Amino acid sequence: MSREGIFDGAWWPRSNHVLAELPDLITALGAHFGRIVRVGLDSTAWDGVPRSLAANGLTIRINWFVGSDATISVTRGFQDHFLLLVVPPGTNPATAASAMAGASATGNHTTAAELLLG
């Protein structure tokens, strides 16, 4: 993760099923960055969003918001927030690769909508 710019990285889930996709993301981020305690996502972009879920033997709180289906926020500890671009499932692989590279670039300032245009 670059930690400079709009996005701190990107994620390309295989489906919109949050219970199937999110535990793997939390496990991967936790292995590299430490304990993840909260995730914020657009509830309209995902199927069956719970208030919390189990991942890595921990209960992760999920906050809901509307209007930004192309992002997910991840909180490590109590105040360390990461913002990830979410590449929608089914996106063309070339477009997905370009969007993820752009979101992960140091000092990125391109919006989610622009990154996902390809």
N, C-alpha and C positions, 0 to 999 in steps of 0.2 A: 504494500500500500504506500502511496506516495506521500500522503498527509499534507500535500500542498495543492491548492486548487479546489475546485468544486467537489470533486469525487476523490475518495480514498481507494478506489478500486472498482471492480465490477463482479457481477454474479450472473450466470446463465443457467437457471434451473431448467429441469427437463419437463416440468408440468406446473400447473397452477395449484397443486395440492400442497398447501403449506405444511401439513403434518408429515408428508412424505419427503419434502425437499429441505425444510429448514433445519432439522437435526444435523444433517451432513454439513451444512454451511457452518453451523455453530461449532461442531466438532473440529472442522478444519481451521476456523479462525481461532478457536481456543488453543489449538496446538501451537500456533505461531504467535499469538498476541496475549494469551492469558484468559482468564475467566470472563465469559460473556454473560451479562446479567439481564439484558433487556434488548428487545428488538422492536422497532417501530416500522409498520408497513401499512400500505393502503389496503384496507379490508375489501374494497370492491374489486381489487385485482386478483384476489386469491379465493380459493374454495375452502369453506369451513374453517375460518380463522378462530382459534380458541383464545382465551385470556392468558394461557401459559401452556408450555409444553416441556417435556423432559428431553434433555440432550446431555450427553457426557456425564450422566449421573446427577445432573442439576436440574432444577426447575427454572426455566427461562420465562420471564414475563414478556407478554406481547402487548404493545400499545398500538392502537388503531388510529389511522387518520385517513382522510379522503383527499383525492385530487393529485396524487403523485405516484401513479402505479409503476413508474420507471425508476423508483428509488426504494431503498431500504436503509434504515438507520440501525446501527448496532452499538450498544453501550458496553464498554469494558470497565469494570470497577463501578464507580459511582458517577463520574463526570467525563470520562473519556469516550467521546462519540465518534463513530466512523459513518460516512455516507457512501453507500455503494450504488452504482448504476445497476438496475435489474434489466437484463436483456430478456425480452419475452420468450417463452418456450415457442419453438417452431420458427424462430427467426432464421433466415438464410445464414449458413455458416460464415460466409465472407463478411456479411454485414455485422454479425455478432462479433467476429474477430476484430474488425475495425473499431466497433463501438467499445469493446473491452480494452483495446489498446489505448484508445483516446481517453477513456475514463481513468486508466491507470497511469497515464503520462504525468510526470511531475509538472505542476503548475497548470493543469488543465482548467480551462474556463469555458468549455463548450457545454451547452445545456443537454439534458437527457434527450429531449426531442431531436436536437440536431445530431447527436451521436448515433441515434437509432435510425436516422434516415439513410445511413450508409454512405 
